Amino acid sequence: MKTSENKTTAPEWGRVVHEAPKWFRDAKFGLFFHWGPYSVPAYQNEWYSRNMYTQGLEQNIHHEKTYGSLHDFGYKDFYDMMDGSKFDADAWADLVVRSGARYAGPVTEHCDNFSMWDSQVNPVNSVNYGPHRDITGECAEAFRKRGIKFLSTFHHQWLWGWFMSTDNEADVYDPANEKYYGPALPLETNRYIPYRYPDEKFCKMWREKVFEVIDKYQPDAIYFDSRTCIIDEESRFSIADYYYNKAGHTDGIITYKQEDFPKGIGVYDIECGRFSQAKPYPWQSDDRLEDNITWCMVQEPKYKSAARIIHQLCDIVSKNGCLLLNAGPYADGSFHPEAVKVLYEIGDWLSVNGEAIYETRPFRVAAEGPTDVQDANYDVEKIREQLDKGDAADVHSDILTSLDFRFTQKDGTVYGIAMGWPEDNTLRIRTLGRKGPGKLVLDENSRLSLVGSSSPVVWKQEDEALVVDLPEDRPCKHAYTVRIEGGHF
């Protein structure tokens, strides 16, 4: 932005301060899908496209052993092997609905310059190569038909230096391949914060890709991965200003990581993260269904249990957050049966207990129990470690027990969610005792019930705990919700 004296002025970030819309705060649970040419080798993780070009890394050794030299077989040669022959946007929408997620979308562009939409800006896209289909467009249409808010995720700031190789003969250095990999740059540009920042040409392309997706698909939410901070401030501001003000998405939301955007312009996202206490602002954690350290399909996939994801969701929601969960499909666009099974199981739980999750807000106490949940995040230190070693670190989630509770509230009703079924069929909730920190007073007009069960529960509020005797029949698996109506403070 220029003044009449031709001096650069700081963007007016106050113009794009934007609170999370009600739909986002109510949704609580979303899905996204890492799918791209990296799904073809399906080896270790979605950083294959970068690590295959670093001599000595395991993915580089695997690549040359399996596919040949980097000169003869580069990342571009995976494009048409990603045929998408089993991709069905309606089936993806069915999976989202069945999982209980309320917002979703495919990764719009990862770090690899492969745009998953019908792009006029970038010729390297899913219409010209690979599936020869507009993945983003088909998903947007199918998802919205099912009432799912549409998400677009952008990781393409990582392209700056992403493909630079320690092998001078690699195809990334052939000028004829610049449209696939970008221009040849100093090797150091692949660091998290390089000495040489993106030039105006790169930033212009970065902007235009996002503008194009906004114009063509009107995403309800836009997610920016980490490292967006290397893009010049004016470009970052122009995206927020265009999305919220010029394109008129007053009910949309931007999510961002670290300090890549100023506070107040969107929702703060912590990758694989959690907070120990509830926050006064809405936030998001993006995490993986995969139990391998990968966000994409790999050759021998493993998946987290439904119980683990459900407990994570309850913990996040109790602390004013939303969980955005990833599931990576095969190169053909289909999902592993075990991933589908776990997502169905999560959906089954939400079909019973969703009233304690959707549209809720934090109770005055978020959590109770012996499990010590500390703040955690896939922070810059971990990102740098991954850049240096090629291997991603993991952020381990805590295993919650029947002695752990999470609390939410909605329209005067309080929900206490137990993270397991007690052996003696009795819950003792200290937070909700007469002298407990929840400061909830129950009387003869108060009503307690077990969500999903028609059997009555016997309860009494003692000074030290709310004691609830549960029926023998369990209404679901993994976590159990006590509905408390008619309490007062």
C-alpha positions in Angstrom: 0.0 0.0 0.0 1.5 3.3 -1.0 1.1 6.9 0.1 1.3 9.9 -2.2 4.9 10.2 -1.1 5.4 6.7 -2.5 6.2 5.4 1.0 5.0 2.0 2.1 2.4 2.1 4.9 1.3 -0.7 7.1 -1.9 -2.5 6.1 -5.0 -1.4 8.1 -5.6 -4.7 9.9 -8.4 -3.2 11.9 -10.5 -3.3 8.8 -10.4 -7.1 8.7 -10.9 -7.9 12.4 -13.4 -10.7 12.3 -15.1 -12.9 14.9 -15.8 -16.5 14.3 -19.3 -16.9 12.9 -21.9 -18.7 14.9 -22.0 -21.7 12.5 -18.3 -22.3 13.1 -18.6 -22.1 16.9 -21.5 -24.5 16.7 -20.0 -27.0 14.3 -17.3 -28.3 16.6 -16.1 -31.1 14.3 -14.7 -31.0 10.8 -12.9 -33.2 8.3 -10.3 -32.5 5.7 -8.5 -34.8 3.2 -4.8 -34.7 2.2 -4.9 -36.0 -1.3 -2.4 -35.3 -4.1 0.4 -36.8 -6.2 2.2 -37.7 -2.9 -0.6 -40.3 -2.4 0.9 -42.3 -5.2 4.3 -43.4 -3.6 2.4 -43.3 -0.3 5.7 -43.7 1.5 6.1 -42.4 5.0 4.2 -39.1 4.7 3.0 -36.2 2.5 6.4 -34.6 2.6 7.6 -37.1 0.2 7.6 -34.5 -2.6 10.2 -32.5 -0.7 12.3 -35.3 1.0 12.7 -37.3 -2.2 15.0 -34.5 -3.4 17.3 -34.5 -0.4 20.1 -37.0 -0.8 20.5 -39.5 2.0 17.0 -39.1 3.4 15.0 -42.4 3.6 12.4 -41.1 1.1 15.2 -40.2 -1.3 16.8 -43.6 -1.1 13.4 -45.3 -1.5 12.6 -43.2 -4.5 15.7 -43.9 -6.4 15.5 -47.6 -5.6 11.9 -47.8 -6.6 11.5 -45.3 -9.5 15.0 -44.4 -10.7 17.1 -41.3 -10.6 15.8 -37.8 -9.8 16.9 -36.8 -13.2 14.7 -39.4 -15.0 11.8 -39.7 -12.6 10.8 -36.6 -10.7 7.7 -35.6 -8.7 5.9 -34.5 -11.9 5.9 -38.1 -13.1 3.5 -39.1 -10.3 0.8 -36.7 -11.6 -0.9 -39.0 -14.0 -0.5 -42.0 -11.6 -2.9 -40.3 -9.3 -5.8 -41.3 -11.5 -8.7 -40.7 -9.0 -10.6 -43.6 -10.7 -12.6 -44.2 -7.5 -13.2 -40.6 -6.5 -16.8 -39.9 -5.8 -17.6 -36.5 -4.3 -21.1 -37.8 -3.2 -19.5 -40.7 -1.4 -17.1 -38.3 0.3 -20.1 -36.2 1.4 -21.8 -39.3 2.7 -18.7 -40.1 4.8 -18.6 -36.6 6.2 -22.3 -36.7 7.2 -21.9 -40.2 8.6 -18.9 -39.1 10.7 -20.9 -36.3 12.3 -18.6 -33.6 10.9 -20.2 -30.3 10.1 -17.6 -28.7 7.9 -15.1 -30.3 5.5 -13.0 -30.0 2.3 -10.1 -31.5 0.4 -6.7 -30.0 0.8 -6.9 -27.3 -1.9 -3.2 -27.1 -2.6 -0.5 -28.7 -0.6 3.2 -27.6 -0.7 3.8 -29.2 -4.1 2.2 -26.7 -6.6 -0.5 -29.1 -7.5 -3.8 -27.3 -7.4 -6.8 -29.5 -6.7 -9.2 -27.3 -8.7 -9.9 -26.1 -12.2 -7.3 -23.4 -12.1 -6.7 -20.8 -14.8 -3.9 -19.4 -12.7 -1.9 -22.5 -12.3 -1.7 -25.0 -15.2 -0.5 -27.7 -12.8 -3.9 -28.8 -11.5 -6.2 -31.7 -11.1 -8.1 -31.0 -14.3 -5.0 -30.9 -16.6 -3.3 -33.8 -14.8 -4.1 -36.8 -12.7 -7.8 -37.3 -12.1 -8.6 -34.7 -14.8 -11.4 -33.5 -12.6 -12.2 -30.4 -10.5 -11.9 -32.0 -7.1 -12.5 -28.8 -5.2 -15.6 -27.9 -7.3 -17.1 -31.4 -7.1 -16.6 -31.6 -3.4 -18.0 -28.1 -2.8 -21.2 -28.9 -4.7 -21.7 -32.4 -3.1 -20.9 -31.2 0.4 -23.2 -28.2 0.3 -26.1 -30.4 -1.0 -25.8 -32.3 2.3 -25.6 -29.2 4.5 -21.9 -29.3 5.1 -20.0 -26.1 5.3 -17.2 -26.0 2.8 -13.5 -25.6 3.8 -10.5 -24.8 1.6 -7.0 -25.4 3.0 -3.9 -23.7 1.6 -0.3 -24.9 2.3 1.3 -23.3 -0.8 3.5 -20.8 0.9 5.8 -23.9 1.5 6.4 -24.0 -2.2 9.1 -21.4 -1.8 12.2 -23.6 -1.8 10.2 -26.8 -1.3 11.7 -28.7 -4.3 15.3 -27.5 -4.1 17.5 -30.5 -4.2 20.9 -31.5 -3.0 21.2 -33.4 -6.3 22.3 -31.0 -9.0 21.0 -33.4 -11.7 17.5 -33.5 -10.3 14.7 -32.6 -12.7 13.8 -29.6 -10.6 16.7 -27.7 -12.0 15.7 -28.2 -15.7 14.3 -24.8 -16.8 11.7 -26.8 -18.9 10.2 -28.0 -15.6 9.8 -24.6 -13.9 6.1 -24.6 -14.3 6.0 -27.8 -12.1 8.4 -26.8 -9.4 8.9 -23.1 -9.6 12.2 -21.3 -10.4 15.5 -22.6 -9.2 16.4 -21.0 -5.9 19.2 -21.1 -3.3 19.0 -24.3 -1.3 18.5 -22.4 1.9 15.1 -21.2 0.8 13.7 -24.5 2.0 14.3 -23.5 5.6 11.3 -22.5 7.7 12.4 -18.8 7.8 14.8 -18.4 4.9 17.3 -15.6 4.4 15.8 -14.9 1.0 12.1 -14.3 1.3 9.6 -14.9 -1.5 9.8 -12.3 -4.3 6.8 -10.3 -5.6 6.2 -12.8 -8.5 5.8 -15.7 -6.0 3.6 -13.6 -3.7 1.4 -12.6 -6.6 0.9 -16.2 -7.6 0.2 -17.1 -3.9 -2.5 -14.4 -3.8 -4.0 -15.3 -7.1 -4.5 -18.9 -6.3 -6.4 -18.0 -3.1 -8.4 -15.2 -4.9 -9.4 -17.7 -7.6 -10.7 -20.3 -5.1 -12.6 -17.6 -3.3 -14.3 -16.5 -6.5 -15.0 -19.9 -7.9 -16.0 -21.9 -4.8 -16.9 -19.3 -2.1 -15.5 -21.4 0.8 -17.1 -21.0 4.1 -13.8 -21.3 5.8 -10.2 -20.8 4.7 -7.4 -22.6 6.5 -3.7 -21.4 6.1 -1.0 -23.8 7.1 2.1 -22.6 9.0 4.8 -20.6 7.3 2.3 -18.1 5.9 4.5 -15.6 7.7 7.0 -15.6 4.9 4.5 -14.1 2.5 4.7 -10.3 2.5 2.3 -8.5 4.8 0.4 -6.7 2.1 -0.4 -10.0 0.4 -1.7 -11.5 3.6 -3.8 -8.5 4.3 -5.2 -8.4 0.8 -6.5 -12.0 1.2 -8.4 -11.2 4.4 -9.7 -7.9 3.0 -10.8 -9.5 -0.2 -12.5 -12.5 1.5 -14.3 -10.6 4.3 -15.0 -7.2 2.7 -14.8 -7.2 -1.1 -16.1 -10.7 -1.7 -18.6 -10.2 1.1 -18.0 -13.4 3.2 -19.2 -11.8 6.4 -20.2 -15.3 7.6 -16.8 -16.8 6.6 -13.7 -17.4 8.7 -10.0 -17.7 8.2 -7.9 -20.0 10.4 -4.2 -19.5 10.8 -1.2 -20.8 12.8 1.5 -19.3 15.0 1.6 -15.5 14.4 1.1 -15.7 10.7 -1.8 -13.2 10.9 -2.6 -10.6 13.7 -4.9 -11.6 16.5 -8.5 -10.9 15.8 -8.7 -11.5 12.0 -9.8 -15.2 12.3 -9.5 -18.3 14.4 -6.2 -19.5 15.9 -5.3 -23.0 15.0 -2.9 -25.3 16.9 -1.7 -28.3 14.9 -2.1 -31.6 16.8 -2.6 -29.3 19.8 -4.6 -28.8 22.9 -5.0 -26.4 25.8 -5.0 -27.3 29.5 -7.7 -24.7 30.2 -10.7 -23.3 28.3 -10.0 -20.2 26.3 -12.2 -17.1 26.1 -11.9 -17.2 22.3 -12.9 -19.9 19.8 -9.9 -21.9 18.4 -9.2 -25.0 16.3 -6.9 -28.0 16.5 -6.2 -29.8 13.2 -5.0 -33.4 13.8 -4.8 -36.7 12.1 -7.0 -39.8 12.1 -3.8 -41.6 11.0 -1.8 -43.2 13.8 1.3 -43.2 11.5 3.1 -39.8 11.5 1.5 -38.9 8.2 -1.3 -36.8 6.9 -1.7 -38.8 3.7 -2.2 -42.4 2.7 0.8 -44.6 3.3 1.6 -48.2 2.3 0.8 -49.7 5.7 -1.7 -47.2 7.3 -2.7 -47.3 11.0 -5.5 -45.4 12.5 -6.3 -44.0 15.9 -9.2 -45.6 17.8 -12.6 -44.0 17.8 -12.4 -43.7 21.6 -9.2 -41.7 21.3 -10.7 -39.2 18.8 -14.0 -38.9 20.8 -12.1 -38.1 24.0 -10.0 -35.6 22.1 -13.1 -34.0 20.6 -14.7 -33.7 24.1 -11.6 -32.2 25.6 -11.3 -29.6 22.8 -15.0 -28.7 22.8 -15.0 -28.3 26.5 -12.3 -25.7 26.1 -14.0 -23.6 23.4 -12.3 -25.3 20.4 -13.2 -27.2 17.3 -11.5 -30.4 16.0 -10.5 -30.5 12.3 -9.6 -34.1 11.6 -7.7 -35.4 8.6 -8.2 -38.6 6.7 -6.0 -39.3 3.6 -7.5 -41.3 0.7 -5.7 -43.6 -1.7 -4.4 -42.2 -5.0 -7.6 -43.5 -6.6 -9.7 -41.4 -4.3 -11.1 -44.1 -2.1 -10.6 -44.5 1.7 -9.1 -47.4 3.7 -11.9 -49.5 5.2 -10.4 -49.1 8.7 -10.5 -45.3 8.4 -14.1 -45.5 7.3 -14.9 -47.8 10.2 -13.4 -45.4 12.7 -15.2 -42.4 11.2 -18.5 -44.3 11.3 -17.9 -45.1 15.0 -17.3 -41.5 15.8 -20.5 -40.6 14.0 -22.4 -43.3 15.9 -21.2 -41.7 19.2 -22.2 -38.2 18.0 -25.6 -39.4 16.9 -26.3 -40.2 20.6 -24.3 -37.6 22.4 -24.2 -34.7 19.8 -26.4 -32.5 22.0 -23.5 -32.2 24.4 -21.1 -31.2 21.6 -22.9 -29.2 18.8 -24.0 -25.7 19.6 -22.6 -25.8 23.1 -20.4 -23.4 24.9 -17.8 -24.0 27.7 -19.1 -24.5 31.3 -17.4 -22.5 34.0 -15.2 -25.5 34.6 -13.9 -27.4 31.5 -12.3 -30.5 33.0 -12.0 -32.7 36.0 -9.9 -35.8 36.6 -6.5 -37.3 37.3 -5.2 -37.1 33.8 -2.9 -34.1 33.5 -3.5 -32.4 30.1 -0.9 -29.8 29.3 -0.7 -27.2 26.5 0.7 -28.8 23.4 1.3 -27.7 19.8 3.2 -28.8 16.7 5.2 -25.6 17.1 8.0 -24.0 15.1 10.7 -26.0 16.9 9.1 -29.2 15.8 8.7 -27.9 12.2 12.3 -27.0 12.1 13.2 -30.5 13.4 11.2 -32.0 10.6 12.9 -29.8 8.0 16.3 -30.8 9.2 15.8 -34.5 9.7 13.0 -35.3 7.2 11.1 -37.1 10.0 8.1 -35.5 11.7 7.9 -35.5 15.5 4.6 -36.5 17.1 2.4 -34.8 19.7 1.0 -37.5 21.9 -2.5 -37.1 23.2 -3.4 -38.1 26.8 -5.3 -41.2 27.5 -8.4 -40.3 29.5 -10.3 -42.6 31.9 -13.6 -43.0 33.6 -12.4 -40.7 36.3 -12.0 -37.9 33.8 -14.9 -35.6 32.9 -15.4 -32.8 30.4 -18.2 -30.2 30.7 -20.3 -28.2 28.3 -23.5 -26.2 28.5 -26.3 -25.1 26.2 -29.6 -23.2 26.9 -29.4 -23.7 30.7 -28.5 -27.4 30.4 -25.2 -28.6 31.7 -23.5 -31.7 30.3 -21.0 -33.8 32.2 -19.2 -36.2 29.9 -17.4 -39.2 31.5 -14.5 -40.6 29.5 -15.4 -44.1 30.5 -17.9 -46.3 32.3 -17.0 -46.8 36.0 -16.6 -50.4 37.2 -19.2 -49.8 40.0 -21.7 -48.1 37.7 -21.4 -44.9 39.8 -20.1 -41.5 38.7 -18.7 -39.2 41.3 -18.4 -35.7 39.8 -16.5 -33.4 42.2 -17.0 -30.3 40.0 -20.7 -30.5 40.5 -20.8 -31.1 44.2 -22.6 -28.5 46.3 -19.2 -27.0 47.2 -17.6 -27.9 43.9 -16.0 -25.3 41.6 -18.9 -25.6 39.2 -21.1 -23.8 41.7 -24.2 -25.6 40.4 -27.0 -26.0 42.9 -29.5 -28.8 42.3 -32.9 -29.2 44.1 -36.1 -31.2 43.8 -36.9 -29.5 40.5 -33.6 -30.5 38.9 -33.6 -33.4 36.4 -30.7 -35.7 35.6 -30.6 -38.2 32.8 -28.2 -40.3 30.8 -28.1 -39.1 27.2 -29.3 -41.9 24.9 -30.9 -43.9 27.7 -34.5 -44.2 28.7 -33.6 -45.8 32.0 -33.8 -43.4 35.0 -30.7 -42.5 37.0 -30.5 -42.2 40.8 -28.5 -39.2 41.9 -27.7 -37.1 44.9 -25.7 -33.9 45.2 -23.4 -34.1 48.2 -21.0 -31.3 49.3 -18.0 -33.0 47.8 -19.5 -34.5 44.6 -22.6 -35.2 42.5 -23.1 -38.9 42.8 -24.9 -40.6 39.8 -25.9 -44.2 39.8 -26.0 -45.4 36.2 -28.3 -48.0 34.8 -26.8 -51.3 33.7 -27.4 -50.8 30.0 -24.9 -48.5 28.2 -26.4 -46.3 25.5 -23.1 -46.1 23.5 -19.4 -46.8 23.8 -16.3 -44.7 24.7 -17.8 -41.7 26.6 -21.1 -41.2 28.5 -23.0 -38.0 29.0 -25.1 -36.9 32.0 -27.6 -34.3 31.1 -28.4 -31.9 34.0 -31.5 -29.7 33.7 -32.9 -27.3 36.2 -29.7 -26.4 38.1 -29.0 -22.9 39.2 -25.9 -20.9 40.3 
